[in-house]
Amino acid sequence: MISNGRSITLWERDRERELTAAIALMKKEHKAEVEQLKAQNKERNSQLSHMKHMVFGRSSEKKSCFPAV
């Protein structure tokens, strides 16, 4: 391989492989974290929808999720 008009040394080639492997590992870890956060977001949205329904739903005058003071 030639870069900038010169040959790449064995050390540079090994370093490039190490960095490529490190980047691939980081992408894999990042993907798992993103999936976990998406699942968490979906759960929070579901909880929010339920709370909105309890407060602003059709029969919100009859049932209250907040205790009377």
N, C-alpha and C positions, 0 to 999 in steps of 0.2 A: 504494500500500500504506500502511496506517496501523498504527502501532505505539504503544501507550500513548497513544492519543488524538491523535497528531501524524503528520504526513506524513514519510515517509522521504526524505532528501535524495538527490540524484544521487550524491554521494560515498559515502553509506552503501550505496546499491544496488550501486555498483561494488565497494566493499569486500566486500560480501556475496558477490558473484559470484567475486571472487578467492579468498576463503576456501573457498567451495564447491568450486572447482576444485582448490585445494590439498588439501582433504580427500579428494576423489575420487582424486587421484594417490597420496596416502599409503595409501589403502585398496588400490589396485592393487599398489603395491610390497609392502605387508604380505602380501597374498594370495600373491604369488610367493615370499616368504620362508617363509611357513607351508608351502607345498607342498614347498619344498626341504627343510625340516626334517622333514616327514612322510616323505619319501623316504629321508632319512638314518636316521631312526628305524626304518623298515622294514628297511633293510640291516643295522643293528646288531642287531635282533631275529633276523634270519636267521643272523648270525654267532654270536649267543649260543646259538641252538638247535643249531647245528652243534657248538659246543664242549660243550654239555651232553650231546649224543649221544655225542661222543667220550669224555667222562669217565664218564658214568653209563649209557651204552648197554649192550645185552645182552652184548657181548663186551669190556667194558671191562677185564676181568682179562687178556685176551690182548693187547690193544693199549693202549698208553699214549701220550698226547700229551706227556707230560713225560719228559725223559731221566732214566735211572737215575743216581743219584749214586754 
